[in-house]
Amino acid sequence: QNMSDAMAILHKLQTGLDVNVKFTGVRVFEYTPECIVFDLLDIPLYHGWLVDPQVADIVKAVGNCSYNQLVEKIISCKQSDNSELVSEGFVAEQFLNNTATQLTYHGLCELTSAVQEGELCVFFRNNHFSTMTKYKGQLYLLVTDQGFLTEEKVVWESLHNVDGDGNFCDSEFHLRPPSDPETVYRGQQDQIDQDYLMALSLQQEQQNQDINWEQIPEGISDLELAKKLQEEEDRRASQYYQEQEQAAAQAQQVQGPASPASGRQSGSNERKRKEPREKEREKEKNSCVLL
């Protein structure tokens, strides 16, 4: 059953997994079907967005809520007539605002003690999944931003504070500062923009591909349903090829006469112009000229 459930949600890896953290432990998540993938592959999943147990009012306000539940609780408390609930909702909202980086120092300490030396695991933060390991008691995240594409020596980034200001290291965990920090910064910003655009594109594509199941009548046979699904798939394929042809046509217009298509067309025109001349030459060879 676990294998079947995992296979059913693998396609969601293209758009992102539904992971909902709880603020009580670095490995405490609200159970969702997506978590089966990590369990099945025996990949530890961590986060560091924890409440400090020494701050009693925040502990009371957050409780055992997940992130989604806490957001709903804040909205509900704001609309309540009970001043105590309103105050509790305000404290919970302040906690989310003050920990917008989704990592607290208490969570960082818990992470450092929970992750085993040399362990390869996944770290969830700000809707991103990062490869994490521990080397000589220090946590490191695998560098994957586009800004480091040309930085061959930069492989890992240390995770030692909540501000994201880590030290870059090579594959042997030796310090390797980027050769051009400004280029890296621009690349990181480009990566953020591309991630956002990719998310929008995938979301739009998913919406376009969703079938309106409400329009399918009840009691429809499997054969009729298969025909409807095939028609929908054919429609998508036709739309895709039309878009590709339009893109190719636009590219041809931009390229002008130098494009291969226009080159082939001009070549055929040249052949057409040459044919009458060749016929005239043949007539000249076959004709008798009187002097």
Disulfide bonds with the S-S distance in Angstrom:
none
